[in-house]
Amino acid sequence: MADSSSTSPRKTPPQVPENPFILVDGSSYLFRAFYAPPHLTNSSGEPTGAIYGVVNMLRSLLKKYKPSHMAVVFDAKGKTFRNEIYDEYKAHRPPMPDDLRQQIEPLHKIVKALGLPLLCIDNVEADDVIGTLAQQAGDEGRFTLISTGDKDMAQLVNDHVMLINTMTDTLLDYDGVIEKYGVKPEQIIDFLSLMGDSSDGIPGMPKVGEKTALAMLQGIDSIDAMLANPDALAELDFRGAKTMPAKLREHKDILLMSRELATIKLDVELTTKPDELTIQPANRDELIELYKQCEFRRWLGEVLEEGPATDQALGNANTASQQIEDTPVSHEHYETVTDKKSFETWLGALKKASSYAFDTETTSLNYMEAELVGLSFAIEPGHACYIPVGHDYPGAPEQLDRDWVLAQLKPLLESTSAKVIGQNLKYDSHILRRYGIRLGAIHNDTMLASYVYNSVGSRHDMDSLSLQYLGHKPIGFEEVAGKGAKQLTFNQVGLEQAAPYAAEDADVTLRLHNKLWKVVSEEQALLDVLTKIELPLLPVLVDMEQHGVQIDAPLLARQSHEIAKELQQLEKAAYDIAGEEFNLGSPKQLQTILFEKLQLPIRKKTPKGAPSTAEEVLQELALDYPLPDVIMRHRGLSKLKSTYTDKLPKMVNPRTNRIHTSYHQAVTATGRLSSSDPNLQNIPIRTEAGRRVRQAFTAPAGYKILAIDYSQIELRIMAHLSQDPALVEAFSKGRDIHKATASEVFGVPLDQVSSEQRRRAKAVNFGLIYGMSAFGLARQLDIPRHEAQDYMDKYFDRFPGVLKYMEDTRTQAKRDGYVETIYGRRLQLPEIKSQNGMRRKGAERAAINAPMQGTAADIIKRAMIAVAKYLNENVHDEEVWMIMQVHDELVFEVREDKVAEYQQKLVEIMEQAAELKVPLIAEAGVGNNWDEAH
């Protein structure tokens, strides 16, 4: 709609009176929320994004205006009276997407559970119900606020009615309608009638668009006035005015019908009056169940803050992952242990217990700096204790001596009988190491159990798991320590707040264990992944993290200086190409330069419709245009500088003079480890600058860096899974797999394969294991799509076992909703049955790749466990350490005189980590730094 230039600007912003009667156009917001990001799904693959969007809007309205009366109005199913007037009314609208349709029922349930009146009236539209209620409220002198994004509703605006677009948080009163549309609210019906609405099937006047309709109404007040004197239109100043009288006479019937279609009814027969549409108290049990099903954890937490779920809600869980602990979490039997007698009583009980939950409270999240403040234990649900040993705020009560407490607990914590249960026990292990305690056998880690059960089902932190499995919102850290700059460290938190917080952690962890152990144990393969891979790996990672990695800080400083120079040169090159200076890091400025000034083709748009400058877009443009290539190189170097060359020296621990990363077992969907502070997985290996960063990872004097990397492990796993004879033979005979593939695909002898043919075969090999389409392969190789499809057809013709594996895997994934690794790790695919084609295709690609990537992750984890066992049992003189795991590679520090001995043994252990139908090959390299060794 065009703004009018003939109206004066408003003097004051619109004001909503206190306690407005709010009417929500539910159908309008439902569609808008569906098409707006984020496109959410729950762990079962059910779409929830539209539900989230509408409920978020309703919550916003309730919070801001605090109404006593409100209704959420939706269109009813089926046709309305307008279809009787005109058969074509909304006849050409596409059917509602299935992903949207299946969100309607749960949304209606949530609206009702919130206590909000919901209306759905047959034979009319939501607009008509809203218009009628607004009219009735106005007749009673009550102010109405209509929440909608629909322009048709502007006809309802008057002194008693205002519109609000909650998605943009803009209000529209009488003057606002004139400012926005150029016509008065009472002219909106005629405005819509004249120009018609193709989406609604309102025909309007032929060849009358928005500008013409606006000019007609600004010249002659209404359609009735125009019909009374059609010739007056010829005197107006707009293009085509002279022919308009004849058109008006010719199309009078269409125009009047359009007006009837565009007019919102104000006299719908309703059984409910405005004063009866009162907001009722929310049904907490219903909300708990519905929020859990949709996995709206933040809102679930807010409901649970009001108290535990009732018995009714406890009985409403409908899946194993949604079951709620039978007994609500209570602090009644928590104990603060500050004397030796109570401590000894608890210690005796812990020794007798078959298992117990354990947690630490510390001064920092940094495991290399944190000091122990207290320990908590739980033996049975509801019974937990907190043992403070380091609260040192002024006036803190007397506590047991930390060293004495740890000396008493040391035999228990170091026991080889698997009794300890925790949540992220890797962190607690680090804390104990600082005080000379090596945590013994671990019975369960609830974070890892949740991850193994469903890696994508939720986050795996304790608060999220407690909401999901127990229906309980634990005390938040900020509730006891504050937030922001004034946040206290735990040693400064008063015991009266600290004790229930800490004891609850142990209690909740024990309850989570009871739930998760049960569901994981129902599948032996999942239990094996937990107990034979993830839990044994935990202490291995602790050892690696504790040892850390040596870096050459002065070398990195020099690299930062060199990169800064390169960045300046790239900026100058970019300015020269663009013909002006601009901020290379600003997407908006980049959009202007690339797509307005240089007129580069727009490959993709943002959700708001602007040309995208995302990395994949620039990569594609960089193939043909110089500026995107410069931008890409600038981005890569800039990220390398800020993330590594500038940052790594600041991360050196002053006590060890090494950097200590954190490996994460419960982050990636496929089972691969990730790392942070620093992220070792993202250091580029294919660029010279990335390799220079690796040169800064150095061996101490007298040692060498030994790097051992699995060779083409995912392709070997593909050969094993597909059992394709030609693929298995190529690997079994030690052939260059890319040359062997090229020989098959291009039909040339192995010794005559060109480097270009090998390159293309390599792209096909790796493309297929990532589920790449012919279109994706064509883009990667910069060849026509039909040529890429020809390569793939020839590949599948020569390797039919691979095609069968891929087809069988897709079928199995759609049937079961998940795929598995060789070792039984289950990789859930919640969107494999999605009605949204793009998301479903993405899940199908993941179904192909996940078993290979997940199996590769399992194999290297098994290798790490086997290597650690060998080192612990055979090495005692600081001869070798495992210091890093990155992708398919293990990195070691080895004493110079022992390199040959350990290299052979470690390669052998890694190659024996799995039994595949093809050889598993590990390749070793040695150097003074990581780059030399790779």
N, C-alpha and C positions, 0 to 999 in steps of 0.2 A: 504494500500500500504506500502511496506517495504521501509525504508530509505536505501540508498546505503552507504556502508562503504568504497567504493573505490574512492569516490570523495572528494576533499579537501574542507574545509569549506569556505563559501563566505567571501570576504574581507570587503565589504561594504553593508549595507542594501539597498534594491531597493528604488529608488526615482521616484516618478511620476512627469513628467513635468507639468508645469503650463497649465491650461485650457485643460485638456484631453478631448477627445471625449469618452463619457461614454455609454456603452451598458450594459443593465441590463437583466439578464436571469430571467424574471418575473416568469416563470413557476417553475423553480428550487426553488426560494425563497418562492413562494406561498405554495408549499408542505412542505418545511422545517418549515415555520412559523406556518403552521397548526398543525404540530405535536409537536411543542415546546410550553412550557408554557409561559405566562398564557393563559388559554383557556377562552377568554372573550366572553361575550354575552351582548347585550343591554337589557334594561328593558322589551322589547317585546319578549325576548328569542331568538333573532336572533344572530347567531354566528358572532363574529367580530375579533377574535384573529388573524386569518391569514391576514386579511386586516391590522390590527394594525402592525403586524410584518413587512409586506412588505413596508408599508408607512413609518414606522420608519426607515427602511433601506434606502429608497429613500431620506428622509429628511437628514439623516446622510451623504450620498454621496454629496448632494447638498451643505450642509454646509461646508464640508471638502474641496471639490475640486472646487466649484464654476464654474462649466462648462457652456459654452455657447451652446454646442451641446450635445444632449443626446437622447437615445431612450430606452423605456421599451418594451421588446419583450416577447410575450406569444405564447405558442403552440396554433394553430388553432384546432377547432373540427375536428374529423374524421381522416381517415387514411392518411398516407404519402407515398411517392414513395418507402420508405423502405419496406412497406408491400407488394408492387408488387415484390420486390426482394425476400422476404422471408415471407411466410404466418405467421410464428410463431413469427415474430418481435413484441415484447411487447404484445403478445397475451394473456399471462398468468397474466398480471398485474390485480389486483383487480379493480373493478369499483371505480371511484372517490367517496369518501364519500359525502352524501348529505349536511352535515354541511360545507364541503369545496366548493361544487359546488355553493351553494347559496351565497358565498362570492365573486365569480368571477365578477359578474356584478357591484356591488358597488365599488369593488376595481378598475376596469377599469374606472369607472366614476371619482373616486378620482384622479387617475393618470392623466387623461385628465384635470380635474379641476386644478391640480397643474401646468398645462401648459407644461406637458411633452409629447413628441410624443410617441404614443403607436402603436406597429406593431403586426399584427396577420396575417400570410400569409398561405394560403391553400396549402396542399400537401407537405409541408416541416415542419421541426421542428424549434423551436426558435433558437437552436444551428446553424442551417444552415443560418438563417437570420443574426444572429450575426457574423458568420464567413464571410459571404459575405460583410457585411458592414465594418468589420475590415480590410478585404483585400482591399476594395475600399479606405478606409481611408489611409491605408499604402501606396497604390500606389500614393496617393496625398501628401505623406510625413507627414501625421498627426498621432499623437500618440493616441492609443486607450486603454482605461482601461475597461476591461470586468468584471462586477460584477456577480459572480456566485459561487456556491458551488459544481459544477459538474466537476469531474476529466477529463471528455472527452474534456473539453475546453482547457486543457493544450496543446493540439496539435496546438492551434492557437498562442501560445506564440512565439514572436520573438523580434527583436530590436524595433519594433513599437507597440507591443501588450504586455500587462501585465494583470494578473488576480488579482482581489481582492475578498476575502471572507469577506463580510461585517459582517457576524455573529461572526467571530472570529477576524476581523480587521487585516487580514494577507495578504500581497502582495506576488505575485509569478511572478518573472521574469524568464529569460532563465536559469540562474544559480539555481534559486529556484526550478524549475521543476526537474533539475538533482538531487538536494539535497533531494527533497521530494520523487521522484519516482525512482531514480536510472537510468533513461534514459533521453535522450535529448527530447525536445519538438517534433522534427521531427520523433522520434521513438515511440511516444505515440500511434499513430494509430496502429502500428504493435504490440505494447505491449498489447493493448486492444483486438486486433484480436486474438492473440495467446491464451490468458487466457479466452476470452469470457466474457460475462456479463449476468448472469442469470436473473437479474431484467429487462434488456432490451430485453432478448431473443436472444442475440448474442451467437451462439453456441461455437465459438472458437475451438481450438485443443482439442480433448478428452484427459482428464487427464493431462492437462497442467494448472498449477495454477500460482499464482503470482510469486513465487520464481523461478519456472522453466522458465517462460517467461522472467523474468529479467536476468537469467543466459544465456539464449539463445541470447538475444539482446546485452548483454555485451560482448559475445564471437563473435557473427557475427552480423554486423551492422543492417541488415534489413531482412524482409521476402523475398524480391527479391533475396538477396544474398544467403539466405538459400536454396531457390528453385533452384538457379543456381548451387549450390554445396551441396546437402543434406548430403553427407557423412561427410562433415566437422563438422557437429553437433556431430558426434560420438567421436570426439577428445576433446570435451569440458568437463570441470570438474563439472558435476552436476549429481544428481541421475537420472538414466534412459536415459543418453545421448546415450548409445550404441543402444537403440531401436528407437531413435528419427528419424533417416533418413527414416526408413520404415514407421513410422507413418506419417511423412511429405508427403511422396509420396501418401500414402493411403488417406489422408484427405486434399489433396491440394485444392480441389474444395470448401470444407467447409471453409477452412482458407481464401481463396480469397473472398468468399462471406462475411465472417465475417469482412474482411478488408473494403469491400465496405459499409457494414452497419455502421462500426465504423467511417468512414471518414465523417467529416463535410464538406458540400458543400460550395464552395467559389464562386459560380457563379449563385446564385438564381436570377431570373429576378425580380428586384424591381423597382417600379415606383419612389421611393424616394432615393436620394443620400445623403451621409453623411453631406454635407454642407447645406442640406435643413432641417436637423433634429435639428432645433433651439428650445431652450426652450422659451416658450411664457409666458407673464404675467399670473399669476394665476387668475382663475375666482373666485373672493371672494364669490359671492352669491352662486355659486355651492358648494364651500367648506363649507360655513356656513351650508347649508342645509344638506350636506352629513355628516359632522362631528357631527351635531346634531342627525341625524338618528342613527349613529354608537355610539353616546355618547362619543366621544373623546373630553372631556371637555378642557383639557390643550391645545390641538391644536386649538380648537374652540376659546379659550380665546386669543391665539396668533393672530389669524386672526382678531378678533374683536378689538384688540389693535390698529389696523390701522385705526379704525373709526367705526361708527355704520353701521349696515346692511342697504343696499339700499332698496328702495321700492319694487324692484323685490323679494329680499330675504324675506321681510316682508310678501309678499303675497304667499310665497311658503310653509308655514307650513302646515302639513297635518294631524296633530292629535291635540287633545285638549292639551296634555302635551307638544306639540312642538310649539304651537302658540307663536308668538312673539308680544310684546306690539306694538301697532300701531304707537305710537310716540316715536322716538328714545330718549334715555336719554341725556339731555343737561344740562349743569351747568349755563345756561344763566340767569335763574331766581332764583338762590340761593342767600340767603341773610345772611350776618354775623351780628348778633344783639349784639351791644355793648353799646347801650344807652337805657334809660328807655322808650323813646317815641316809638322807634321801637318795643321794647319788649311788651309794652302795646297794640300796634296794633296787634301783633301776638297773644297775649293772648286773645284779644277780638275775633279774628277769630277762635281760637281753641275752645273757649267756644260755638260759634255758630255752629261749624262744627258737622255734624252727626257722623263723626269718623275722626281720625287722626293717622298718623304713628309717633312713638316715639322711640328714641334711645339715649343711653348714651355713652359718651367717658370717659375713666378712665385711671388710672395709671397702672393697673394690670389686668390679667385674673383671679387672685385669688379673689373670691367675698368677702372673709373675710378681705382682705388687701386693695382692690382697693379704690381709692379716686376719686371723681367726678371731671372731667376736663371740661366737657361741655355737652349740651343736644341738640338734633336736632329734628325737627318736619317737617312733610309734611301734607298738607291738600288736595292737588290735584297733580296729576302727573306733574313733572316739576317745582313745586313751593315748595321750602323747605328752612328752615333756620337752622343756627347753632348758639347756644348761648354759647359762651365761658365763663367759670367762674373760671378756674384754670390753665391757661397757665402762667407759672412763669419763663420762660427763660429770660436771660438778654435782655432788650429792648422790652419786650412784651408790646403791646398796652394796654391801660386801658380797663378793662372789668367790667361787672356788678358784684356786690357782690353776692357770691354764696348763702349765707344764705337768702338774700333778694329775689333772684330769686326763690329759692325753697319755700319760704313762699308764694309767689304769685301763684306758680304752685300747691301747696299742695291741695287746694280744687278741682282743675281740675283733678289731678292725682288720688285722693282718691275717686272720684265720683263713685257712684254705678250704673250709667248708662253706659252700655258697649260701650265705644267709642275708647278705646286704641287698636292700632294695633302695633305689634312689631315682631321682629325676635329674638327668644330666649329671651323672656321677663322674664324668670326666673332669668337670670343674672341681667337684669335691675332692677327687683324687689329687689334683694339683695342690689344693690347700693343705691336705694332709702331708704331701711330700715335703712341703716347706718346714714341717715340724718332725720330719724323720719317720713318718709312717707311710708304709706302702700298702694301699688298700688291697685286701685279699680277694678271695673269690666272690664274684658278683652274682647274685641270684637273678636280679632283673633291674633294668633301667626303663622306667615307664615311657620316657621320651623315645627310646629305641623300639620298645614294644609297639607303641602307637605308629611309629614310622614303618615298621615291618608289616603291621596289620593293614595300613592304608597310607601310603606315602603322600597321596594328594588329598586325603580326606579332610585335613585340617592342618593348622599349625600344630606343632608338637610341644609347645611350652606348657607349663603346668596350668596356668590360668585358662588357656583355651581347652585343654583336655578336661579340666574340672567342669567347665561349662558343658562340654559335649557329653561326657560320660556320667557325671555325677549330678548335673543340674545345680551346681553350687558355684557361686562367685567368691573366690578366696579374697581375703584382705589384700588390698593392693599395697605395693611398697610405698607409693606416694601418700597413702593414707596414714602411714606411721612416720615417714621420713620427710614429708613435704615434697615440694617440687621446685624446679628452676634453680636459680642461683643460691637460694636459701636451703636447698635440700640437705638434710643431715646425712652423714655416713652412719652405718648401723651402730657403731660403737657409741654414737651420740644420742641414740634413740632411747627414751625411758623404758625401763623394764616392763612397766605395766602395759605399754603398747607393743614392745618387742616380743614378749613371751607368747601371747596368743598368735601373733603373726607367724613366728618361727615354728611353734608347735603345730599349727594348722598345716604348714607345708609338709611336715612329716605325716600327719594324719591323712591329708589328701593324697599324698604319694602312695601310701599304703592302700587306700581305697582304689586308686587308679590301678595299682598292681593287681588287686583282686579282680577287677573288671577285665583288664587287658590280657592278663595271663590266661584267663579263661577263654577269651575269644581267639587268641593266637594259638593256644594249645589244641583247639578243635581241628586245626590243620597241621599235621606233622611237618609238612614242608616249611610252613611259616615258622614253626617252633625251631626247626633246624637252622633256618636263616638267622633267627634271633640268637640262639644259644651257641651255634657253631661258627658264626661269622661276626655279627655285630658286637655281641658282648665280649668275646675274646679279643676283638680289635681294639676295644676301648683302652686297656692299659698300654697297648702298643703305641697308640696315638699320644698318650700322656708322656711316654718316654721320648718320643720324637719332639714333642712340643717343649718339654723341659730342656732337652739338649740344645735346641735352636740351631741357627745357621749363622756362620760368620759372613759379614759383608765388608767390602772395601769402600768405606764412606768417602774418602778423598776422590776415588775414581768416579763415584756417582756424582759428586759435586762438579767434577770436570765435565761429565756427560751432560749435566743440567745446563752448564754454561754453553756447551756446544749446541744443545738442542735449542736453547734460547736464540742463538744466532740463526739456526736453520728456520725457526719459526718467523723471525724477522724477514728473512729472505722470501719465505712463502707468502707472508703478508704483502710484501712489495709486489711479488708476482701476481697475486690476486688483485691488488689495486690496479696494476697495469692492464690486466685483462678486462676488469670491470670499467676502467676509465675513471674511477673515483675511489676514495677511501671509504671503508665501511667496517663495521664490527663483524668479523668472521664468526664469532660465537653467537650472534643474534639471528635466530630463525626468521624473524620478521624482516630484518634488513637483507638477509640472504634471499628470501622470497622475492623482495623487490628487485634485487640485482639480477637474479637468475631468470625470473619468469616475466618481469615487466620490462626491464631494460634490455636484457640479452635475448628475451623471447624464447628461452629454452622450452622444450615440450614438457607439459605437466604430466607426470607419470602416475601420481597418486595425490589424493587430497586428505587433509586432516578431518576429524569429525565435524569441525566447524566450517568446512568447505574451502579452507585456504590450501594453496599448493604445498605439498609436503616436502620438507628438506631432511627427511629421515635418512639414516645411513644407507639402507638398501636402494633408496631412490637415487642418492648421489653416486652410489657404486654403478648403477646402470647408466646414468648420465655421463659418468667419467669415461665410459668406453668411447664416447663420441665428442665430448666437449672438454676443453682444458680447465676451465674454472672449477667444476665439480671435482676434478682430479686433484687440483691444488688444495681445495677445501678438505678433501678426505685425508690427504697427507698431513695437513695442518692439524686436523682433529686427532689423528693417531699419535702424532708427536706430542701434542699438547696434553693428551691423556697420559701418555707414558711419563712425561715430565712431572705432572702433578701427582700421579699415583705412585710412581716408583723413584725416579732419580731425585726428586725433591723430598719425598716422604720417607723413604727407607732409612736414611741416616738418622732421622728423628725418632725412629722406632727401635733403635738399638738400646737394649736394656743395660743400664749403667752397672749392674751387679755382675752380669755375665759377658758384657760386650758383644752380645749376639742378638739377632732378632728372633722372636718367638711367635710364629703364626698360630692361629687356631683352626684346627680341622673340624669340619662339621659333618656328622654322620646322618643327620636327619633334615636335610634341606632339599637336595635334588630329587626329582621324581623317580629316577632310574636306579638309585643306589650308589651313584658316584659320590666320592668325597668332594666337598668344596672347602675353601679356606678363606680366611679374612685376617686383616691386620698383620701382615699383608696378604692380599689375594695372590697366591702363587700360580693359580691356574690360568690367569689372564695375561701373563707376560708373553708378548708375541715371540714366536720362534722363527717365523718366516721373514721378518724384517730385520735389516741390519741393526736398527736402533734397539729392537727387542733383544737381539743376541748380545748387544753391548751391555744391556742391563744384566743379563745372565753372567757376563764376565765378572760382575761385582760380587757374585756368590762364590766365595773363595775357600780354599782349604787352609787350615792352620799350618804353621811351620812343621815339617816332618810328616805331613799327611798329603793325600791326594783326594780329589773328588772322583768317585766312581758312579757313573750313571748307567742304569740297566733298563732298557726299554723293550716292551713287547713289540714284536714286529707284526704289523697288520693284523692285530688281534681280532678286530671286529669282522674282517673278511674271513678269517679262519673260523670264527664262530658261525658265520653264515654258511661256510662249507659244511661244518659239523651239523648245523640245524637242518639244512636243506638236503644234505647227503647227495648233492649233485655229483655224479661220477666224474665229470670232466673237471669240476672245481676241486674235488677231493684229490684227484690224480695230480693236478698242477701243484698243489701245496705239498703233497706227499713226496713228489720228486724234486722238491726244492726249486721249482721254476720261479722266475720273476712273474708274479701273478698278473701284473699289468701288461707285461709283454705277452703272456699266455692268453690273456683275454683279448688283446689286440689281434693276436694271431687267429683266434677263433672268429672274432667279429668281422675283421677285414679280409679274412681268407688268405693270409700270406704266411709263408714259413716263419717259424719263430725267429730265426737269425736274420730275417729281412724286415722285421718290424721297425718302422721309423720312430724317431723320438716324438713326432707329432701324433702318430698313431697310438703310441704308448700313453701320451698325455690324455688323449681323448678316452682311451680305455680306462685309465685311472679315474677320470671324471665319472664314467659310467659305473665302475665298481663302487665307488664311494657314494655316488648319487643314489644308487639303488638301495643301499643299506639305510639311507636316510629317507627312503620313500619318495625320492625326487620324481617329478613328472617329466614328460618330454619337453614341456614348456620350460621348466626349471633348468633342465640340461641344456636346452638351446640357448638360454640366457647365459649360462656359465661358460659355454664353449663359443658363444657368439656365432652361432650357426642357425640356419632356418629350422623351424620347428619340425618340418617333415623329415629333415635330415637326422635330427636328434631322435625322432620316433623310429626311423630306420635302424639307427644304432641299437636302440632298445629291443626292437623286434628281432634283430640278428642275435643279440645277446641271449634273449630268452629262447631262441631257436637252438642255440648252441649249449645253453645251460638250463634245460627245462625244469630241472629239480628246484632251481631258485624260484622260477615262476610259480611252481606248485606250492612251495613253502609260503610264498607271499600270499597267494590266494587262500590257502588253508588257514593262515594266520589271521587274515581279515575276517574270514568266516567265523573262526573260533572266538575272536575278539568281540564280534557283534553278538555272538550267542552268550558268552560269559561275562562280557563287560570288562575283561582284563586279559593280559597275557602274562607269561611267566618266563623266568630265566631257567637255565639248565638246573640250577640249584633250588628252584622253587620260590624265589623271590617273586611276589605278585605285584604287577604293575597295573594299577587300575586305570581305566580309560573312560571317565565319566561322560565324555561327549561322543562316544562311539555310536550312540543311537540318536544323536541330536538331529532335530528336524532342520537345523541350519546347515546348509551344504558345506560352507567353508569350515565350520568347526568340526563337522563329521569327517571331512577329508583330512583335516589336521590330525584327528584322532587315529584315522586309518594309517597315516604316515608314521605316527608314533608307535602304532601296533607292530609295524615292520621293524622299526629300529630298536624299540625298547628291549626286546629280548637279547639283542646283541650287545647294546650298550650296558644293560643291566648285568648280563653274564660277564662282560669284561670287567665291570666293577666288582662283581663277586670274586672273580679270579685274582685280581690284584690284591683284594682284601685277604683272601686265603693265602696268597704269597707273603703278604706282610706278617700274618700270624705265624706262618711257617719259618720265615726268616728270623723273626723275633725269638721264637722258641730255640732255633739253632744258636743264635747269638747269646742268649741267656744261659744256655747249657754248655757252650764251648768257648766263649770268649770272656776273658777276665782281666786283661791287661790294657784296656783302652786302645785296642787295636782297630776296632771298626764300630761305627755307629750308623744306623739308618736315620737320615736327617730330613728327608723330604719325600712326599708322594705327589706327583703331578701327572694327571691324565693316566697314561699307561706306563709310567716310568717311576722307578725307585732310585733315590739318590743317597749315596753313602759317603762318609768320611772314612778313609782307610789309611793306616800307617804305611808309609812308602814301601818299607821292606816286606809288607804283607799283601800288597795289591794283587799279585799274580795268584796267590793261594786263595784269597777270599773271592776274587773275581770269579774264578772257576766254580767255587762252591755256591756262591749266591746265584749265579746264572742257572746252575743245576736245580737249586731249590725253586726258583721262579718258573722254570720250564716244567717242573713236576707239580705245579699248583693245580693243574686240571688235566683230565684225560679226555682229549678230543679225538675225533676220527682223523684229524690231521695234526702234524707236529706243532707244538706250541714253542715258538722261537723267541728267546730273549737275547738282545744284542747289547754288549757292554762297551763303554768308552771311558777313558781315564784322562784327567787333566788337572791343572792347578786351579781351575775354576769350572763352574757348571757349563759354560759355553764350550770350553775345550773338551769336556767329557762327553758332551751330547753327540 
